Amino acid sequence: MIETFFGRDALGTPAAFVAALVIGLAFGFALERAGFGSSRKLAGIFYFRDMTVLKVMFTAVITAMLGLSFLVGLGWIDLAGQINLLPTRYAAQILGGLIFGVGFVMGGWCPGTAAVGAAGGKLDALVFLGGTVLGSIGFNETYGLWQPVMQWGASAEPQFAFGFSKAAFGFLFTLAAIGAFHFAEWVEWGSGGGKYLGTPFLKAFSLALFVFAVGLFLLPGTAPQSESWIAAGLPGAGSEAGPLAAEQTLLADVAAAADHIEPEELADRLLRGEPELIVVDVRPPAEYAAFHIRGAVNVALADLPVALTPHKNAGWIVLYSQGMTHPAQARDALARLGYQNVYFLTDGLQGFLDRCLKPVSLRDEPLSAKDAARVNAWRRFFLVTPEPGTAAVGSAERIPSLVETDWLAERLGQPGVRIIDVRPQPEYNTSHIPGSVCLNPESLRGVVGGVPSMLLPADVLAGHLSLMGVAPGDAVVVVPGAAVRDATLAGMAFERLGHGNWAVLHGGFAKWSAENRPVDVALPAIQATDYPASSNADTFTVDYQAVLKRVGDQRTVIVDTRPADYFRGEKSDEARAGHIPGAVNRPVKEDLDESGQLKPAKDLAAAYAALIPTKDTPVIVHCRTGHQATQTFFVLTRLLGYKDVKWYDASWTEWAARAELPVEK
């Protein structure tokens, strides 16, 4: 396989600059030998006197097209990975071509030939180069005005837009080139030139091009693009507008910056341990082994379509390399395969290091105390290496939502594992899992907006987690006692902070103790952390106004988890008895077995399938104070995979107290 500087993401290396210099000198020499050091010769094509420009440029294009086609077809070069392919935008490039042509006629030079002319001492070429520099500066300063114009026209390779196969397009283009060569000789012959017209050389040259063009049909991958598009199952398959629409969608994502993720956002999400986030390092294995972002997996570019199949359109896939070139190309390639959840890291790994992991003391601009704490939290998470012989658990290992005692026993004392015991304090004091911290789940609730027993705001919850020594990247196991809902209430605090890497210990402390696993009475030595508050992670809590809008909506299922007699209005501890109109009743105890632990997932799935039509159905869960409903929220979202579940925290306490809200019995 032939490698390129672009393919190795090494365009900025000294070797690449030396190669560019050598190629540039050779290219300039070739242009000068072709007579392109004379503006008269260059402008001659526009007056149909000297067709050298047409012949040289067509020769270069045909050589590149046929040469690359055979190299790719023979498997000697990876076109997508080794060559920087620019999209075709017909309208924009036609307009640009016209502007370029006018400038060519007026100035007698193009940028490349002007450099040749300047090297030969041509004053007009030097003036032209000066104008080129000024024009480049002007374009750069007014880029925002020109950017929309640059998106005009379809973005697809010509042979795809015209419905031809690559071989057919190459063949037709070669025929056009052969015709252009003969036409150019005929034009020059009329002006006293055209020395090759009708000669054996031109005939042999034309025949050679024809043979190579026919050979394109023998190369692999010559099926019409419309057929391969359908075979790939891409958007728009089966219609002529399919490729165009898909490319326009890609370009729209680029224009809207919707195809990448900023380093700071990625760092925060990895810190929170979001289970739906997959980070992929596409660099060579040796570079990955030397250093990689914590939690990232290493996948070769060519293996991405297969390796990422289980994650297609599920969660977030973030690609990164040292720079942005390869991840951006891979993202576009995967988008053409139907992936709608792939992003690449802005500025690559180097940008991540500079923007997230650079020490506060070495930064050019001073940071606020909040931002400095954020950077320090990132550095602790991404740069601290576990001690030899230990395996840190964090974003690199996603814990299941319901962990077994065996799983926890194997990880006792490991860095990155935090155990929180939500049993009453007397029970904790007499016996608890070694290293666990005692938490009264009610301490996470208080009066918010006049409503009692509400989950506290994110900044307050972050303070609680900091005092318990929880870091954003930790895997947290919550140990319940007699009530699973106490563990899920604590879990809602993690959810509000965007800390997705938490779980409930299946069977709780009772099962752990019954299996004669290690217990302790010593209080753990806890070092406080600085857990960052996330104000936008909670997208699941709704207020009474949001619930009221859903009343009467046949698409939404409102699940009341209170006991049946409270649901029917036969009992009440609140201002009014009854239930929200249209709600269905699923008492929280019905999710538990005789021991008070959660029933098997298959039993829960069958029960909720009878209440909720599909896993995409909008669902709102509530109880009396929001506490019991956290268990139902956990079951639906973490165990059964329901996708649109909201939690009405204020629940019946608020609804019953508001006389203007409807009640049904």
NORFEN-V975929 format. One record per residue. N is the residue number from 1. RES is the residue in one letter. NEAR is the number of other ideal C-beta (glycine too) atoms within 10 Angstrom. Layout:
n:N res:RES near:NEAR
n:N res:RES near:NEAR
This chain:
n:1 res:M near:9
n:2 res:I near:10
n:3 res:E near:12
n:4 res:T near:16
n:5 res:F near:16
n:6 res:F near:16
n:7 res:G near:20
n:8 res:R near:16
n:9 res:D near:20
n:10 res:A near:15
n:11 res:L near:16
n:12 res:G near:10
n:13 res:T near:12
n:14 res:P near:8
n:15 res:A near:10
n:16 res:A near:15
n:17 res:F near:12
n:18 res:V near:10
n:19 res:A near:14
n:20 res:A near:12
n:21 res:L near:10
n:22 res:V near:10
n:23 res:I near:10
n:24 res:G near:12
n:25 res:L near:11
n:26 res:A near:10
n:27 res:F near:14
n:28 res:G near:18
n:29 res:F near:12
n:30 res:A near:13
n:31 res:L near:20
n:32 res:E near:16
n:33 res:R near:10
n:34 res:A near:16
n:35 res:G near:17
n:36 res:F near:23
n:37 res:G near:23
n:38 res:S near:20
n:39 res:S near:19
n:40 res:R near:11
n:41 res:K near:17
n:42 res:L near:25
n:43 res:A near:18
n:44 res:G near:20
n:45 res:I near:19
n:46 res:F near:13
n:47 res:Y near:10
n:48 res:F near:12
n:49 res:R near:16
n:50 res:D near:22
n:51 res:M near:22
n:52 res:T near:18
n:53 res:V near:21
n:54 res:L near:16
n:55 res:K near:19
n:56 res:V near:15
n:57 res:M near:13
n:58 res:F near:20
n:59 res:T near:16
n:60 res:A near:12
n:61 res:V near:12
n:62 res:I near:21
n:63 res:T near:12
n:64 res:A near:10
n:65 res:M near:19
n:66 res:L near:19
n:67 res:G near:12
n:68 res:L near:16
n:69 res:S near:21
n:70 res:F near:16
n:71 res:L near:16
n:72 res:V near:19
n:73 res:G near:19
n:74 res:L near:10
n:75 res:G near:10
n:76 res:W near:12
n:77 res:I near:19
n:78 res:D near:17
n:79 res:L near:13
n:80 res:A near:15
n:81 res:G near:19
n:82 res:Q near:20
n:83 res:I near:16
n:84 res:N near:10
n:85 res:L near:11
n:86 res:L near:8
n:87 res:P near:17
n:88 res:T near:16
n:89 res:R near:20
n:90 res:Y near:14
n:91 res:A near:13
n:92 res:A near:18
n:93 res:Q near:16
n:94 res:I near:12
n:95 res:L near:15
n:96 res:G near:14
n:97 res:G near:11
n:98 res:L near:10
n:99 res:I near:10
n:100 res:F near:13
n:101 res:G near:12
n:102 res:V near:10
n:103 res:G near:17
n:104 res:F near:20
n:105 res:V near:13
n:106 res:M near:10
n:107 res:G near:20
n:108 res:G near:22
n:109 res:W near:28
n:110 res:C near:19
n:111 res:P near:17
n:112 res:G near:13
n:113 res:T near:26
n:114 res:A near:26
n:115 res:A near:21
n:116 res:V near:25
n:117 res:G near:25
n:118 res:A near:19
n:119 res:A near:16
n:120 res:G near:13
n:121 res:G near:9
n:122 res:K near:19
n:123 res:L near:9
n:124 res:D near:14
n:125 res:A near:23
n:126 res:L near:15
n:127 res:V near:14
n:128 res:F near:23
n:129 res:L near:17
n:130 res:G near:12
n:131 res:G near:15
n:132 res:T near:17
n:133 res:V near:10
n:134 res:L near:10
n:135 res:G near:12
n:136 res:S near:11
n:137 res:I near:10
n:138 res:G near:11
n:139 res:F near:11
n:140 res:N near:9
n:141 res:E near:9
n:142 res:T near:10
n:143 res:Y near:10
n:144 res:G near:7
n:145 res:L near:9
n:146 res:W near:12
n:147 res:Q near:10
n:148 res:P near:10
n:149 res:V near:12
n:150 res:M near:15
n:151 res:Q near:16
n:152 res:W near:15
n:153 res:G near:18
n:154 res:A near:20
n:155 res:S near:22
n:156 res:A near:20
n:157 res:E near:17
n:158 res:P near:12
n:159 res:Q near:18
n:160 res:F near:22
n:161 res:A near:19
n:162 res:F near:12
n:163 res:G near:14
n:164 res:F near:19
n:165 res:S near:20
n:166 res:K near:23
n:167 res:A near:22
n:168 res:A near:17
n:169 res:F near:20
n:170 res:G near:24
n:171 res:F near:19
n:172 res:L near:14
n:173 res:F near:19
n:174 res:T near:22
n:175 res:L near:14
n:176 res:A near:12
n:177 res:A near:22
n:178 res:I near:19
n:179 res:G near:12
n:180 res:A near:17
n:181 res:F near:22
n:182 res:H near:17
n:183 res:F near:13
n:184 res:A near:23
n:185 res:E near:20
n:186 res:W near:13
n:187 res:V near:18
n:188 res:E near:21
n:189 res:W near:14
n:190 res:G near:12
n:191 res:S near:13
n:192 res:G near:8
n:193 res:G near:17
n:194 res:G near:18
n:195 res:K near:11
n:196 res:Y near:18
n:197 res:L near:17
n:198 res:G near:12
n:199 res:T near:12
n:200 res:P near:8
n:201 res:F near:10
n:202 res:L near:17
n:203 res:K near:12
n:204 res:A near:10
n:205 res:F near:15
n:206 res:S near:17
n:207 res:L near:11
n:208 res:A near:10
n:209 res:L near:19
n:210 res:F near:14
n:211 res:V near:10
n:212 res:F near:19
n:213 res:A near:23
n:214 res:V near:12
n:215 res:G near:16
n:216 res:L near:21
n:217 res:F near:13
n:218 res:L near:10
n:219 res:L near:15
n:220 res:P near:9
n:221 res:G near:12
n:222 res:T near:16
n:223 res:A near:13
n:224 res:P near:16
n:225 res:Q near:20
n:226 res:S near:18
n:227 res:E near:12
n:228 res:S near:17
n:229 res:W near:21
n:230 res:I near:15
n:231 res:A near:10
n:232 res:A near:11
n:233 res:G near:9
n:234 res:L near:17
n:235 res:P near:15
n:236 res:G near:16
n:237 res:A near:17
n:238 res:G near:8
n:239 res:S near:13
n:240 res:E near:11
n:241 res:A near:10
n:242 res:G near:18
n:243 res:P near:25
n:244 res:L near:17
n:245 res:A near:16
n:246 res:A near:20
n:247 res:E near:23
n:248 res:Q near:16
n:249 res:T near:15
n:250 res:L near:17
n:251 res:L near:17
n:252 res:A near:12
n:253 res:D near:17
n:254 res:V near:17
n:255 res:A near:13
n:256 res:A near:8
n:257 res:A near:10
n:258 res:A near:10
n:259 res:D near:20
n:260 res:H near:21
n:261 res:I near:20
n:262 res:E near:16
n:263 res:P near:23
n:264 res:E near:16
n:265 res:E near:14
n:266 res:L near:23
n:267 res:A near:24
n:268 res:D near:20
n:269 res:R near:23
n:270 res:L near:26
n:271 res:L near:27
n:272 res:R near:23
n:273 res:G near:29
n:274 res:E near:19
n:275 res:P near:16
n:276 res:E near:13
n:277 res:L near:19
n:278 res:I near:23
n:279 res:V near:22
n:280 res:V near:24
n:281 res:D near:23
n:282 res:V near:23
n:283 res:R near:23
n:284 res:P near:14
n:285 res:P near:10
n:286 res:A near:7
n:287 res:E near:15
n:288 res:Y near:16
n:289 res:A near:10
n:290 res:A near:9
n:291 res:F near:12
n:292 res:H near:17
n:293 res:I near:23
n:294 res:R near:18
n:295 res:G near:20
n:296 res:A near:22
n:297 res:V near:12
n:298 res:N near:16
n:299 res:V near:18
n:300 res:A near:11
n:301 res:L near:20
n:302 res:A near:13
n:303 res:D near:11
n:304 res:L near:21
n:305 res:P near:14
n:306 res:V near:9
n:307 res:A near:15
n:308 res:L near:21
n:309 res:T near:10
n:310 res:P near:8
n:311 res:H near:16
n:312 res:K near:16
n:313 res:N near:10
n:314 res:A near:11
n:315 res:G near:12
n:316 res:W near:16
n:317 res:I near:22
n:318 res:V near:24
n:319 res:L near:29
n:320 res:Y near:30
n:321 res:S near:23
n:322 res:Q near:19
n:323 res:G near:18
n:324 res:M near:21
n:325 res:T near:17
n:326 res:H near:23
n:327 res:P near:29
n:328 res:A near:19
n:329 res:Q near:20
n:330 res:A near:25
n:331 res:R near:23
n:332 res:D near:21
n:333 res:A near:16
n:334 res:L near:19
n:335 res:A near:20
n:336 res:R near:15
n:337 res:L near:15
n:338 res:G near:14
n:339 res:Y near:20
n:340 res:Q near:11
n:341 res:N near:17
n:342 res:V near:25
n:343 res:Y near:20
n:344 res:F near:25
n:345 res:L near:28
n:346 res:T near:20
n:347 res:D near:17
n:348 res:G near:22
n:349 res:L near:22
n:350 res:Q near:15
n:351 res:G near:17
n:352 res:F near:21
n:353 res:L near:16
n:354 res:D near:12
n:355 res:R near:17
n:356 res:C near:21
n:357 res:L near:16
n:358 res:K near:14
n:359 res:P near:10
n:360 res:V near:14
n:361 res:S near:6
n:362 res:L near:6
n:363 res:R near:14
n:364 res:D near:5
n:365 res:E near:5
n:366 res:P near:8
n:367 res:L near:13
n:368 res:S near:8
n:369 res:A near:7
n:370 res:K near:10
n:371 res:D near:14
n:372 res:A near:15
n:373 res:A near:15
n:374 res:R near:20
n:375 res:V near:19
n:376 res:N near:14
n:377 res:A near:20
n:378 res:W near:24
n:379 res:R near:16
n:380 res:R near:15
n:381 res:F near:24
n:382 res:F near:21
n:383 res:L near:12
n:384 res:V near:14
n:385 res:T near:9
n:386 res:P near:13
n:387 res:E near:9
n:388 res:P near:5
n:389 res:G near:5
n:390 res:T near:13
n:391 res:A near:13
n:392 res:A near:20
n:393 res:V near:22
n:394 res:G near:23
n:395 res:S near:28
n:396 res:A near:17
n:397 res:E near:15
n:398 res:R near:19
n:399 res:I near:21
n:400 res:P near:13
n:401 res:S near:18
n:402 res:L near:19
n:403 res:V near:18
n:404 res:E near:14
n:405 res:T near:19
n:406 res:D near:10
n:407 res:W near:15
n:408 res:L near:21
n:409 res:A near:13
n:410 res:E near:10
n:411 res:R near:20
n:412 res:L near:14
n:413 res:G near:9
n:414 res:Q near:15
n:415 res:P near:16
n:416 res:G near:23
n:417 res:V near:20
n:418 res:R near:22
n:419 res:I near:20
n:420 res:I near:24
n:421 res:D near:25
n:422 res:V near:29
n:423 res:R near:25
n:424 res:P near:13
n:425 res:Q near:11
n:426 res:P near:7
n:427 res:E near:14
n:428 res:Y near:22
n:429 res:N near:12
n:430 res:T near:9
n:431 res:S near:13
n:432 res:H near:24
n:433 res:I near:23
n:434 res:P near:14
n:435 res:G near:17
n:436 res:S near:25
n:437 res:V near:19
n:438 res:C near:18
n:439 res:L near:23
n:440 res:N near:14
n:441 res:P near:23
n:442 res:E near:12
n:443 res:S near:11
n:444 res:L near:20
n:445 res:R near:20
n:446 res:G near:14
n:447 res:V near:10
n:448 res:V near:15
n:449 res:G near:8
n:450 res:G near:9
n:451 res:V near:18
n:452 res:P near:12
n:453 res:S near:17
n:454 res:M near:21
n:455 res:L near:24
n:456 res:L near:18
n:457 res:P near:14
n:458 res:A near:19
n:459 res:D near:13
n:460 res:V near:14
n:461 res:L near:22
n:462 res:A near:23
n:463 res:G near:15
n:464 res:H near:17
n:465 res:L near:27
n:466 res:S near:16
n:467 res:L near:13
n:468 res:M near:18
n:469 res:G near:16
n:470 res:V near:23
n:471 res:A near:24
n:472 res:P near:28
n:473 res:G near:25
n:474 res:D near:26
n:475 res:A near:24
n:476 res:V near:22
n:477 res:V near:23
n:478 res:V near:27
n:479 res:V near:28
n:480 res:P near:27
n:481 res:G near:17
n:482 res:A near:14
n:483 res:A near:19
n:484 res:V near:28
n:485 res:R near:24
n:486 res:D near:26
n:487 res:A near:27
n:488 res:T near:27
n:489 res:L near:27
n:490 res:A near:26
n:491 res:G near:26
n:492 res:M near:25
n:493 res:A near:26
n:494 res:F near:23
n:495 res:E near:25
n:496 res:R near:25
n:497 res:L near:24
n:498 res:G near:22
n:499 res:H near:27
n:500 res:G near:20
n:501 res:N near:23
n:502 res:W near:25
n:503 res:A near:22
n:504 res:V near:27
n:505 res:L near:25
n:506 res:H near:19
n:507 res:G near:21
n:508 res:G near:25
n:509 res:F near:24
n:510 res:A near:16
n:511 res:K near:16
n:512 res:W near:21
n:513 res:S near:15
n:514 res:A near:10
n:515 res:E near:11
n:516 res:N near:7
n:517 res:R near:16
n:518 res:P near:11
n:519 res:V near:14
n:520 res:D near:12
n:521 res:V near:10
n:522 res:A near:8
n:523 res:L near:12
n:524 res:P near:15
n:525 res:A near:7
n:526 res:I near:13
n:527 res:Q near:6
n:528 res:A near:12
n:529 res:T near:19
n:530 res:D near:17
n:531 res:Y near:26
n:532 res:P near:22
n:533 res:A near:18
n:534 res:S near:20
n:535 res:S near:11
n:536 res:N near:7
n:537 res:A near:19
n:538 res:D near:18
n:539 res:T near:10
n:540 res:F near:17
n:541 res:T near:18
n:542 res:V near:18
n:543 res:D near:13
n:544 res:Y near:19
n:545 res:Q near:8
n:546 res:A near:12
n:547 res:V near:22
n:548 res:L near:16
n:549 res:K near:11
n:550 res:R near:19
n:551 res:V near:16
n:552 res:G near:10
n:553 res:D near:11
n:554 res:Q near:6
n:555 res:R near:9
n:556 res:T near:18
n:557 res:V near:22
n:558 res:I near:21
n:559 res:V near:23
n:560 res:D near:26
n:561 res:T near:27
n:562 res:R near:25
n:563 res:P near:18
n:564 res:A near:14
n:565 res:D near:12
n:566 res:Y near:22
n:567 res:F near:23
n:568 res:R near:15
n:569 res:G near:14
n:570 res:E near:12
n:571 res:K near:12
n:572 res:S near:15
n:573 res:D near:12
n:574 res:E near:16
n:575 res:A near:14
n:576 res:R near:15
n:577 res:A near:18
n:578 res:G near:20
n:579 res:H near:22
n:580 res:I near:24
n:581 res:P near:14
n:582 res:G near:15
n:583 res:A near:20
n:584 res:V near:13
n:585 res:N near:16
n:586 res:R near:23
n:587 res:P near:18
n:588 res:V near:23
n:589 res:K near:13
n:590 res:E near:14
n:591 res:D near:24
n:592 res:L near:16
n:593 res:D near:10
n:594 res:E near:6
n:595 res:S near:11
n:596 res:G near:15
n:597 res:Q near:18
n:598 res:L near:22
n:599 res:K near:16
n:600 res:P near:10
n:601 res:A near:14
n:602 res:K near:9
n:603 res:D near:12
n:604 res:L near:18
n:605 res:A near:15
n:606 res:A near:11
n:607 res:A near:16
n:608 res:Y near:21
n:609 res:A near:12
n:610 res:A near:9
n:611 res:L near:13
n:612 res:I near:21
n:613 res:P near:10
n:614 res:T near:9
n:615 res:K near:16
n:616 res:D near:11
n:617 res:T near:15
n:618 res:P near:16
n:619 res:V near:24
n:620 res:I near:24
n:621 res:V near:31
n:622 res:H near:31
n:623 res:C near:26
n:624 res:R near:21
n:625 res:T near:22
n:626 res:G near:27
n:627 res:H near:23
n:628 res:Q near:26
n:629 res:A near:28
n:630 res:T near:28
n:631 res:Q near:27
n:632 res:T near:27
n:633 res:F near:28
n:634 res:F near:26
n:635 res:V near:27
n:636 res:L near:23
n:637 res:T near:19
n:638 res:R near:21
n:639 res:L near:19
n:640 res:L near:18
n:641 res:G near:10
n:642 res:Y near:21
n:643 res:K near:12
n:644 res:D near:15
n:645 res:V near:23
n:646 res:K near:20
n:647 res:W near:25
n:648 res:Y near:25
n:649 res:D near:27
n:650 res:A near:25
n:651 res:S near:28
n:652 res:W near:28
n:653 res:T near:20
n:654 res:E near:24
n:655 res:W near:23
n:656 res:A near:20
n:657 res:A near:15
n:658 res:R near:13
n:659 res:A near:8
n:660 res:E near:6
n:661 res:L near:17
n:662 res:P near:12
n:663 res:V near:17
n:664 res:E near:13
n:665 res:K near:11
